[in-house]
Amino acid sequence: GGALASPPDPTDGATNGTAYDALTRDQARVLDALDWRDPLDVHTVARHAGVAPSVASRALSVLARGGWAAADATSRWLLIRRADLEQPTLPRTVGE
């Protein structure tokens, strides 16, 4: 067995615990393709991320639910939060 398994990700086990580390590889690529100021349509995001538009669309939905990306009125996408600075689980407590 194992023919369908993907090779282990070299970052597994070496994560620094940010929300970015909790994303899949495709989600991280799509997030990296987004811009703070220049809204991009799904096809442009997909091209920048090196993924299919359907993959980009699914990733953008996940990123929107996570509060990292948002679509404007014309269905173009913007980065709204940096995932590499956020903890994926509980917020830090005072004095940590």
C-alpha positions as CSV (number, residue, x, y, z in Angstrom):
1,G,0.0,0.0,0.0
2,G,0.9,3.6,0.3
3,A,1.1,4.2,-3.5
4,L,-1.4,7.0,-3.1
5,A,0.1,8.6,-0.1
6,S,2.0,11.8,-0.6
7,P,5.6,12.1,0.5
8,P,6.0,13.5,4.0
9,D,6.1,17.2,4.2
10,P,9.5,18.4,5.4
11,T,7.9,21.0,7.6
12,D,5.8,18.3,9.5
13,G,7.0,18.2,13.1
14,A,9.0,21.4,12.6
15,T,6.2,23.9,12.8
16,N,6.4,26.9,14.9
17,G,2.7,26.7,15.8
18,T,1.3,29.6,13.7
19,A,-2.1,29.5,11.9
20,Y,-0.2,29.5,8.6
21,D,1.3,26.1,9.6
22,A,-2.2,24.6,10.0
23,L,-3.0,25.4,6.3
24,T,-2.7,22.8,3.6
25,R,0.0,23.4,1.0
26,D,-2.5,24.6,-1.6
27,Q,-4.2,26.9,1.0
28,A,-0.8,28.4,1.9
29,R,0.0,29.0,-1.8
30,V,-3.3,30.7,-2.4
31,L,-2.9,32.8,0.7
32,D,0.6,33.8,-0.4
33,A,-0.8,34.8,-3.8
34,L,-3.2,37.4,-2.2
35,D,-2.4,41.1,-1.8
36,W,-3.4,43.6,0.8
37,R,-4.3,46.4,-1.6
38,D,-4.9,44.8,-5.1
39,P,-8.0,42.6,-5.2
40,L,-7.6,39.6,-7.5
41,D,-10.1,37.4,-9.3
42,V,-10.0,33.6,-8.7
43,H,-8.2,32.9,-12.0
44,T,-5.5,35.4,-11.2
45,V,-5.1,34.0,-7.7
46,A,-4.9,30.5,-9.1
47,R,-2.2,31.5,-11.7
48,H,-0.1,33.3,-9.0
49,A,-0.5,30.3,-6.6
50,G,0.3,27.7,-9.3
51,V,-3.0,25.8,-8.7
52,A,-6.2,25.1,-10.7
53,P,-9.0,27.7,-10.4
54,S,-11.2,25.1,-8.6
55,V,-8.4,24.5,-6.1
56,A,-8.0,28.2,-5.5
57,S,-11.7,28.7,-5.1
58,R,-11.9,26.0,-2.4
59,A,-8.9,27.4,-0.7
60,L,-10.3,30.9,-0.7
61,S,-13.5,29.6,0.9
62,V,-11.5,28.1,3.7
63,L,-9.3,31.2,4.0
64,A,-12.5,33.4,4.2
65,R,-14.0,31.3,6.9
66,G,-10.7,31.6,8.8
67,G,-10.7,35.4,8.5
68,W,-7.6,35.6,6.3
69,A,-9.2,36.6,3.0
70,A,-12.3,38.4,1.9
71,A,-14.0,38.9,-1.4
72,D,-15.2,42.4,-2.5
73,A,-18.5,43.2,-4.3
74,T,-17.0,42.1,-7.6
75,S,-15.8,38.7,-6.2
76,R,-12.2,39.7,-6.2
77,W,-10.1,38.6,-3.2
78,L,-7.9,40.5,-0.8
79,L,-5.6,39.4,2.1
80,I,-7.1,40.8,5.3
81,R,-4.9,39.1,8.0
82,R,-1.4,37.6,8.2
83,A,-1.7,34.0,9.2
84,D,2.0,33.6,10.0
85,L,1.6,35.9,13.0
86,E,-1.5,34.2,14.5
87,Q,-1.8,31.3,16.8
88,P,-4.1,28.6,15.4
89,T,-5.7,27.7,18.7
90,L,-6.1,29.7,21.9
91,P,-5.0,33.3,22.2
92,R,-1.9,33.9,24.3
93,T,-2.4,34.9,27.9
94,V,-1.0,37.9,29.6
95,G,2.6,37.3,30.7
96,E,3.2,34.6,28.1
